[in-house]
Amino acid sequence: MASRCLIPAHFIVFFIVSRLMSIIGKLRRSNNSLASEIHSPVIGSKLCYDLEAIGLASTDYGNIVQEIPSAVLYPTSIADIIELIKFSNICPHPFNVAAQGHGHSVRGQAMAHKGVVVKMPSLKKYYENGNGIRVSTSGNYADVGGEQLWIDVLNTTLEHGLAPVSWTDYLYLTVGGTLSNAGISGQTFLYGPQISNVLEMDVITGKGDFMTCSKDKNSELFYAVLGGLGQFGIITRARIFLAKAPKRVKWMRMLYSDFSIFTRDQEHLISIEGLEYLEGSLMMDYTPANNWRSSFFSPSNESLITSLLKKHGILYCLDMVKYYDDETIKSVDKVRVYM
């Protein structure tokens, strides 16, 4: 039986607080020369040197890498970001600039050592009139600001009966953030990752140039930025492909204790037609049976899963989804998948 690994909540809080105090201590000992260098009337008032803000910008979800910036920019327009990057380029000693969404990077990709971290969600002030997500029903696409959350993209496009075809499992992530990585989920086997479903982008390059790119226009920049970990430019707008949103879905989950059978079935399901979502995952002995991925289990199922986890230590899961609507509601349960 696998041993349980339970970390007391007070220890986690102590660890986080200690980490932040360590960062703040380093900041107090450092000489912030950037504050005396930047005299831009455009961005000067939007740069924050507050120790708490800098401390938060020094960590991310992975909690592995720690890079302390000199300042944090809270832009209210795209011009603010352009001004910052151009200023860095004319400095005798150019500084690093990194865009940060909700801080879900795991190895410091959105940090800027002795530079400036750009808080992209601050751009939402630029779209107070609601233009951060614009849906074109005639072209089946949505123009979305890089600072927007995927959950907001979903809610807005659903109002038009449309939705992106490829998602991440967690939707409280920024569009620019996932497109700078890949954006994978259970639809990836069918539609590709999110970066395969982008039609066009507006990007601020490392020189401070504002460029529109696609597979046919400035294509080298287009393909470099998608999945480029933020190293080739900052995404300020992405044109996302949309399709008709499903009316209903049938969600199924299969559990395995044998890894070979699990992978065999997953490969088979990928090779055939009929499913719109397929994703593998695992459950450990210390994984709650009613976690966010499996909240539909009944109490009796939860007891059974718990006993299986105690027996095997680990279970392998396949989540499958079949879309259907009012016309196919009577036939959806008749679909057969042979394995």
C-alpha positions as CSV (number, residue, x, y, z in Angstrom):
1,M,0.0,0.0,0.0
2,A,1.3,3.4,-0.9
3,S,2.0,5.6,2.1
4,R,-0.1,8.7,2.5
5,C,1.6,12.1,2.0
6,L,-0.4,14.6,3.9
7,I,1.1,18.0,4.6
8,P,-0.5,20.0,7.4
9,A,-2.1,23.3,6.3
10,H,-0.2,25.4,8.9
11,F,3.1,24.1,7.5
12,I,2.1,25.2,3.9
13,V,1.1,28.6,5.2
14,F,4.4,28.9,7.1
15,F,6.4,27.9,4.0
16,I,4.7,30.5,1.8
17,V,5.0,33.3,4.3
18,S,8.7,32.4,4.9
19,R,9.3,32.5,1.2
20,L,7.7,35.9,0.8
21,M,9.6,37.3,3.8
22,S,12.8,36.0,2.2
23,I,12.0,37.8,-1.0
24,I,11.1,41.1,0.8
25,G,14.3,40.8,2.8
26,K,16.3,40.6,-0.5
27,L,14.4,43.5,-1.9
28,R,15.2,45.8,1.0
29,R,18.9,44.9,0.7
30,S,18.9,45.6,-3.1
31,N,19.4,49.0,-4.7
32,N,16.6,49.7,-7.1
33,S,18.3,51.8,-9.8
34,L,15.5,51.3,-12.3
35,A,13.2,53.7,-10.4
36,S,15.7,56.6,-11.0
37,E,16.2,55.7,-14.7
38,I,12.6,55.7,-15.9
39,H,11.2,59.2,-16.3
40,S,8.6,58.4,-19.0
41,P,5.4,60.4,-18.5
42,V,3.4,57.6,-20.2
43,I,4.4,54.7,-17.9
44,G,6.1,56.3,-14.9
45,S,2.9,56.5,-12.8
46,K,2.0,52.9,-13.7
47,L,5.2,51.4,-12.5
48,C,4.9,49.9,-9.0
49,Y,7.9,49.5,-6.7
50,D,5.9,48.3,-3.7
51,L,7.6,45.5,-1.9
52,E,4.5,43.3,-1.7
53,A,3.7,43.7,-5.5
54,I,7.3,42.9,-6.4
55,G,7.3,39.9,-4.0
56,L,4.2,38.5,-5.6
57,A,5.7,38.9,-9.1
58,S,8.8,37.0,-7.9
59,T,7.0,33.7,-7.6
60,D,4.7,31.5,-9.6
61,Y,2.5,28.4,-9.3
62,G,5.5,26.1,-9.5
63,N,7.1,27.7,-6.5
64,I,10.5,26.4,-7.8
65,V,12.1,29.5,-9.4
66,Q,12.5,32.9,-7.7
67,E,13.4,35.9,-9.8
68,I,13.1,39.4,-8.2
69,P,12.1,42.2,-10.6
70,S,12.9,45.9,-10.0
71,A,9.3,47.0,-10.7
72,V,5.8,45.8,-11.8
73,L,3.9,47.6,-14.6
74,Y,0.1,47.8,-14.4
75,P,-0.7,48.9,-18.0
76,T,-4.0,50.5,-19.0
77,S,-3.2,50.4,-22.7
78,I,-1.1,48.5,-25.2
79,A,0.9,51.7,-25.7
80,D,2.1,51.4,-22.1
81,I,3.8,48.0,-22.9
82,I,5.3,49.3,-26.1
83,E,6.7,52.3,-24.3
84,L,8.2,50.1,-21.6
85,I,10.0,47.8,-24.1
86,K,11.2,50.6,-26.3
87,F,12.6,52.4,-23.2
88,S,14.5,49.2,-22.2
89,N,16.0,49.0,-25.7
90,I,17.4,52.6,-25.5
91,C,18.8,52.2,-22.0
92,P,22.6,51.8,-21.6
93,H,21.8,48.5,-19.8
94,P,18.5,47.1,-21.2
95,F,16.4,45.3,-18.6
96,N,14.3,42.2,-18.8
97,V,10.5,42.5,-19.5
98,A,8.1,39.6,-18.9
99,A,4.3,39.4,-19.3
100,Q,2.4,37.7,-16.5
101,G,-1.2,36.6,-16.4
102,H,-2.5,34.8,-13.3
103,G,1.0,33.4,-12.4
104,H,0.3,29.8,-13.4
105,S,3.7,29.2,-14.9
106,V,5.7,26.6,-13.1
107,R,9.4,27.4,-13.8
108,G,9.7,31.2,-13.8
109,Q,8.7,31.8,-17.4
110,A,6.8,35.0,-16.5
111,M,9.5,36.5,-14.2
112,A,12.0,39.2,-15.0
113,H,15.2,39.3,-13.0
114,K,16.0,42.9,-12.1
115,G,13.6,43.9,-14.8
116,V,9.9,44.7,-15.1
117,V,7.0,42.2,-14.9
118,V,3.9,43.4,-16.9
119,K,0.6,42.5,-15.1
120,M,-1.5,41.7,-18.2
121,P,-4.9,41.5,-16.3
122,S,-4.5,45.3,-15.7
123,L,-5.3,45.8,-19.4
124,K,-8.9,44.9,-18.7
125,K,-9.3,48.6,-17.7
126,Y,-8.5,49.3,-21.4
127,Y,-11.7,47.4,-22.3
128,E,-14.1,48.9,-19.9
129,N,-16.6,49.1,-22.8
130,G,-16.5,45.3,-23.1
131,N,-14.4,45.0,-26.3
132,G,-11.9,42.6,-24.7
133,I,-13.8,39.7,-26.4
134,R,-15.4,40.4,-29.8
135,V,-17.3,37.5,-31.4
136,S,-17.8,37.3,-35.2
137,T,-20.7,35.0,-36.0
138,S,-20.2,35.4,-39.7
139,G,-16.5,34.4,-39.6
140,N,-16.8,31.9,-36.7
141,Y,-14.0,33.4,-34.7
142,A,-13.5,35.6,-31.6
143,D,-10.9,38.4,-31.2
144,V,-9.7,38.1,-27.7
145,G,-7.3,40.2,-25.6
146,G,-4.3,38.3,-24.3
147,E,-5.2,39.3,-20.8
148,Q,-8.7,37.8,-21.0
149,L,-9.6,34.6,-19.1
150,W,-10.7,31.5,-21.0
151,I,-13.8,31.2,-18.7
152,D,-14.8,34.6,-19.9
153,V,-14.2,33.6,-23.5
154,L,-16.5,30.6,-23.0
155,N,-19.3,32.6,-21.4
156,T,-19.2,35.3,-24.1
157,T,-19.1,32.9,-27.1
158,L,-21.8,30.7,-25.7
159,E,-24.1,33.7,-25.9
160,H,-23.8,33.3,-29.7
161,G,-24.1,29.5,-29.6
162,L,-20.4,29.1,-30.4
163,A,-17.3,28.0,-28.5
164,P,-13.6,27.3,-29.1
165,V,-12.9,23.7,-30.0
166,S,-9.8,23.2,-27.8
167,W,-9.5,24.0,-24.1
168,T,-7.4,23.6,-21.0
169,D,-8.8,21.7,-18.1
170,Y,-8.7,24.8,-15.9
171,L,-10.3,27.8,-17.5
172,Y,-9.2,30.6,-15.1
173,L,-6.0,31.1,-17.2
174,T,-5.2,34.0,-19.5
175,V,-5.4,33.5,-23.3
176,G,-1.9,34.9,-23.8
177,G,-0.6,32.6,-21.1
178,T,-1.8,29.3,-22.5
179,L,-1.0,30.3,-26.1
180,S,2.6,31.1,-25.0
181,N,2.8,27.4,-23.9
182,A,0.4,25.1,-25.8
183,G,-3.0,24.7,-24.2
184,I,-3.8,21.0,-24.0
185,S,-6.8,19.1,-22.7
186,G,-9.1,16.2,-23.8
187,Q,-9.9,17.8,-27.2
188,T,-6.2,17.9,-28.2
189,F,-6.3,14.4,-29.8
190,L,-9.0,15.6,-32.2
191,Y,-8.5,19.4,-32.7
192,G,-4.9,19.9,-31.6
193,P,-3.8,22.1,-28.8
194,Q,-5.1,25.7,-28.4
195,I,-2.1,27.0,-30.4
196,S,-3.3,25.0,-33.4
197,N,-6.6,26.9,-33.4
198,V,-5.4,30.5,-33.6
199,L,-6.1,32.4,-36.9
200,E,-4.3,35.6,-36.2
201,M,-2.5,37.6,-33.4
202,D,-1.4,41.1,-32.5
203,V,2.1,40.9,-30.9
204,I,4.5,43.3,-29.3
205,T,8.0,42.2,-30.2
206,G,11.2,42.5,-28.3
207,K,12.0,45.7,-30.2
208,G,8.6,47.2,-29.2
209,D,7.1,46.8,-32.6
210,F,3.3,46.2,-32.7
211,M,2.7,43.6,-35.4
212,T,-0.2,41.6,-36.7
213,C,0.7,38.1,-37.7
214,S,-0.9,34.9,-39.1
215,K,0.2,31.8,-41.0
216,D,0.1,34.0,-44.2
217,K,1.4,37.3,-42.7
218,N,4.6,37.6,-40.7
219,S,4.4,33.9,-40.4
220,E,7.8,33.4,-38.7
221,L,6.7,35.6,-35.8
222,F,3.3,33.8,-35.7
223,Y,4.8,30.4,-35.3
224,A,7.5,31.6,-33.0
225,V,5.2,33.3,-30.5
226,L,2.7,30.3,-30.4
227,G,4.2,28.0,-27.8
228,G,7.3,30.3,-27.5
229,L,7.1,30.7,-23.7
230,G,6.9,34.5,-24.1
231,Q,10.4,34.7,-25.5
232,F,9.4,36.1,-28.9
233,G,6.8,38.7,-28.1
234,I,3.8,39.6,-25.9
235,I,0.4,38.5,-27.2
236,T,-2.2,41.4,-27.0
237,R,-4.9,39.9,-29.2
238,A,-5.6,36.4,-30.6
239,R,-8.2,35.5,-33.1
240,I,-9.6,32.1,-31.9
241,F,-11.5,29.7,-34.2
242,L,-15.0,28.9,-33.0
243,A,-17.4,26.1,-33.8
244,K,-21.0,25.4,-32.9
245,A,-21.2,24.8,-29.1
246,P,-22.5,21.4,-28.1
247,K,-26.0,21.4,-26.6
248,R,-25.4,18.3,-24.4
249,V,-22.6,16.0,-23.5
250,K,-22.4,12.5,-22.1
251,W,-19.4,12.1,-19.8
252,M,-18.0,8.7,-19.0
253,R,-15.1,7.6,-16.9
254,M,-13.3,4.3,-16.9
255,L,-10.9,3.2,-14.1
256,Y,-8.0,0.8,-14.5
257,S,-5.5,-0.8,-12.2
258,D,-3.4,-2.2,-15.1
259,F,-1.3,0.5,-16.9
260,S,-0.8,-1.6,-20.1
261,I,-4.6,-2.1,-20.6
262,F,-5.1,1.6,-19.8
263,T,-2.7,2.8,-22.5
264,R,-3.9,0.2,-25.0
265,D,-7.5,1.4,-24.7
266,Q,-6.5,5.0,-24.8
267,E,-4.6,4.5,-28.1
268,H,-7.5,2.6,-29.5
269,L,-10.0,5.3,-28.6
270,I,-7.8,7.9,-30.2
271,S,-7.7,5.9,-33.5
272,I,-11.5,5.7,-34.0
273,E,-14.2,8.2,-34.6
274,G,-17.1,9.0,-32.3
275,L,-15.6,10.8,-29.3
276,E,-15.1,14.6,-28.9
277,Y,-13.0,14.4,-25.7
278,L,-10.5,11.9,-24.4
279,E,-8.1,12.4,-21.6
280,G,-6.0,10.1,-19.3
281,S,-5.1,10.9,-15.7
282,L,-4.3,9.0,-12.5
283,M,-5.5,8.9,-9.0
284,M,-3.1,8.2,-6.1
285,D,-3.8,6.7,-2.8
286,Y,-3.8,10.2,-1.2
287,T,-6.1,11.7,-3.9
288,P,-9.6,12.4,-2.7
289,A,-12.2,10.4,-4.5
290,N,-14.4,13.4,-4.8
291,N,-11.9,15.9,-6.2
292,W,-12.7,18.4,-8.9
293,R,-12.1,15.9,-11.7
294,S,-14.6,13.4,-10.4
295,S,-17.2,15.3,-8.5
296,F,-20.0,13.3,-10.3
297,F,-19.3,10.1,-8.3
298,S,-22.0,8.9,-6.0
299,P,-21.1,8.2,-2.3
300,S,-21.1,4.5,-3.0
301,N,-18.8,4.9,-5.9
302,E,-16.4,7.0,-3.8
303,S,-16.2,4.2,-1.2
304,L,-15.4,1.7,-3.9
305,I,-12.8,3.9,-5.4
306,T,-11.2,4.5,-2.0
307,S,-11.0,0.7,-1.4
308,L,-9.5,0.2,-4.9
309,L,-6.9,2.9,-4.2
310,K,-6.0,1.3,-0.9
311,K,-5.6,-2.0,-2.7
312,H,-3.6,-0.9,-5.7
313,G,-2.1,2.4,-4.6
314,I,-2.8,4.0,-7.9
315,L,-5.6,4.0,-10.5
316,Y,-5.5,5.1,-14.1
317,C,-8.5,7.0,-15.5
318,L,-9.9,7.6,-18.9
319,D,-12.4,10.5,-19.3
320,M,-14.6,10.3,-22.4
321,V,-17.1,12.8,-23.8
322,K,-19.7,12.4,-26.5
323,Y,-21.6,15.4,-27.8
324,Y,-25.2,15.2,-28.7
325,D,-28.3,17.3,-29.0
326,D,-32.1,17.0,-29.0
327,E,-32.1,15.2,-32.3
328,T,-29.6,12.5,-31.2
329,I,-30.7,12.2,-27.6
330,K,-32.3,8.8,-28.2
331,S,-29.4,7.3,-30.0
332,V,-26.4,8.6,-27.9
333,D,-26.6,5.6,-25.6
334,K,-26.6,3.2,-28.6
335,V,-23.1,4.3,-29.7
336,R,-20.7,1.4,-29.3
337,V,-17.0,1.6,-28.8
338,Y,-15.3,-1.7,-29.3
339,M,-12.1,-2.4,-27.4
